[in-house]
């Protein structure tokens, strides 16, 4: 086939009129593909409002292609025949291709069904990969690289939009162009450094830029390391001329999956060029499918750990929870591994036969082995540009000195580049003691291991034989040692400070027998994985090279993909039983874990804006948040108070909050204006709650409070009561203690008939957090002071410590506050109603409300549990923004309708307002 | 050239593959991608060639293209000796 393609390429240069038909065919095909894929690449808007022109353009493209084909086959040079004949006649090749395409199609469905990673990936990039792979393979080899570039640019256009894509392409071409300026190398480096300086200033926000902030991570990821490598390879002519060229350069920088994954492997330019189709086409593609499959598996395992096992440092108190914290947090690295497998797999589909990345790193038997396995691309980058040059500069020094200096240099650079990468992708330098200690720790371990290997050698073999049990046992023990040390180091890395890490480890009651048992479990787990791997790799290397070799190679992956596909389909998963089916359904949902969900909510409730440095999923959400998207407490809509209330809404304030108008009445409520004394025969309800109840992110007329008030007046006024008034005293970020004070000091003066006290799932945790913050202030409630003293809270205590101490008392605190509220209401003949209303997180939080419901019921509230309020619209988008779980207008309508229905039901058991309604 | 290949092969067998069957190590056996020459072994190999042949191997020459097989290593040395 290669020969025929070469002949075809040569023929096309012979006679221009004779090759015109084939160009017409290609142009027609391109127009059709462009029109068909308009939705994917975000240009559907160009075809009229309802896509009127889309079908016409597709038809025109097909006609042009058909005319081109007819002319080529009759008067032309029959290029089409020369192109298609070898494809059609190569039956084994065609079958292999279809096998690969089918697996890719199933993977695409699995990714979409499981919402893997983010919608830009499974909705836009993956369909482009699928259709692009088919066209790419059918194209003659000389056109494939150009097509890959076009496809990559289409993916950028699709995800980033036209303006950002144009900036991205322009800036990239400018910087690449500087590398090729016909001036001295040092001058080119100097110009690049000046350009990088300007971009740094822009990244810091010192200079305005015309592109959106979504562009930075992608731009940075494309250029921050690749430019360095590219320049080095240019200087040293690392790529033979026949393997390099303009198309190679463009494809190297504009790598298709990059648009969906800012955290990208540091691909080496010379390796990228030299491994391009360096093996059988189908074997390269199938290897890509295999890595993509493993990428999907890794990401699903990540979800499993993230949803069910991860715990926050506050929950660590004994051996079990400490080990759980260390192991699960370290295991989250599997997400990066999954993404990298997907990236490398996708590149294989376009002929780039790159090395596997993050290869069984949990089974590393030493620290040098770990360093090699965990990110071979990074290791080679550091080795090539820093380790070898440093080593070679010290020719006269002793071997050991050279090794120590070059390795130390390599890790110093690694630490710096990590902070550098962090800056470009996230916009802030990562300079923390845990980070420095982490890299220092790994550096020392790798160095020690290297010295040992240099002195005593490392066992290398020509042909891998069957490992004995003794060898496997030895490997297992070493791997378990590396795993334990890395888990510990990792926990240090993700700690906000060294003191907090020491606190975490030292405040845990460790039991030696439990620790021993846990270590045995780790050894058993790693040992089993080691045995399976030994057996499997022995099998893989033993595969014969026959005509069926490809299918033997493809079969395990294809079978596993098919199995995964069926498991992902509810109709088949259902057959495994309700429990398994529910588990699969849960795993398919892309959501934050409970810890992150709390952090996301706390971003608004407790002004906790420092999303954990290494919490990538939450960071990704926050990265999309506009800079002016600020919680109530960071706006001038509130003013500070000197008491435990901390702040209150400014009366008669007019402004905006979360992109919508925000207006307060003369009493400092986000509501219409009301007289303090109720009009005659008016039923007045006072709402107490936080931001969801206040209506953050929706206009006042869309809030459930307003909708319910309107409906009550529309359907029940002039019945038992002339009028219904709902006064919204809710303030974003208020906890139960503040709500209690608000009730006592403000609400009662408005003479309400009923109090609706809204709670949120996990309010008990938030209240503990609030009490930890105010521990230094004078608490006006004796009983509350007494509980805090019993918990052991003292002034100037660290916040995390107060959380740990208050943990056993959290429901007692809620119970005290609720009981006091109910007592106050009863004394004044006010009906106390407690309503549990969650944010619109997209999942049912009812299990977290069970205990709180009990406490509220025992306190004497009339209880409404509305944790399932959004369930009727499962799958619908109900939050105000991806990074903000406050319910949107639709969510508020659901709440209003549900609350109205609940009040009607409740009216039969608790004397309420409708009893003599019309 | 053959002499260089033999010396390189003997060195690899002695230093990195003690006890392995010499027949299993051919001129085209992948050394870097085959896991025989890692970074430590690469610098050892470079140091050996520099000392043995009095040539200087630059950092950018310590790559897979030059170090992946006995044949490519011999070609590198040969080119360096030829250029002397």
Interface residues (C-beta under 8 A of the other chain):
Chain A: X232 X236 X238 X270 X271 X274 X368 X372 X379 X383 X384 X387 X388 X389 X391 X392 X395 X399 X402 X403 X450 X453 X454 X457 X458 X460 X461 X462 X463
Chain B: X16 X17 X18 X20 X21 X24 X25 X29 X34 X35 X36 X38 X39 X40 X41 X42 X43 X44 X47 X56 X57 X58 X59 X60 X62 X63 X64 X65
